[in-house]
């Protein structure tokens, strides 16, 4: 008989979390996740591309095939009723309702190009004014900005190591102050910009940052390839850090109850960090 293992806990600042893992073959090829419609939507790089889980880790009702996808990369909840999935090698952003049904897309008509949308995009975020910011990504080193009507407005960035330049912009969120926070992965930093792409500041001391998310209290969460999860106050101060439990936490979202959900690779699984009273 194998003895049960003790419950594992981690801490980010004053907040303690109980650690849980949900694994198995159904998570093979996981790349990202998003909390949507009271469930966890999982994006995978094989069919069915979308799988839904309940918050206790059980099946969420059904799976969804995305036959229009070549290789999924990012999944982001834009509004309570809208998700966006990024097709890295199909060079497009697909808008999905909470059931996974396509309801729009932004694309380059399968004509990727250097310095223009798209060239292996990775993630996106939506501002309070309806603008959508897309990190683009592996072929480009830019952020593209689209209006609420999905028309391309402008782009910023470019390859390099100077402030305002990128090497694999991998993830993006917009914080409560309207700052566009970009994981500049191969430059080992987070860059924060205003809504028009002007550099505000840098958060350094990271090792290949992968995924970004925001807690309800405004704390910026960052996974990297150490592997670890770091928490930064709105002023950029590091306020907490813990280990993640697979090789890479490639995607992340935060549930309304404060649970941090991580899409982890090698082994492929979902890790749930549930807040517990101190």
Secondary structure by P-SEA (a helix, b strand, c coil): ccccccbbbbbcccbbbbbbbbbcccccccccccccccbbbbbbcccccbbbbccccccccccccccccccccccccccccbbbbbbccccbbbbbccccccccccccccccccccccccccccccccccbbbbcccccccbbbbbccccccccccccccccccccccccccccccccccccccccccccccccccccccccccccccccbbbbccccbbbbbccccbbbbbcccccccbbbbbcccccccccccccbbbbbbccccbbbbbbccccc
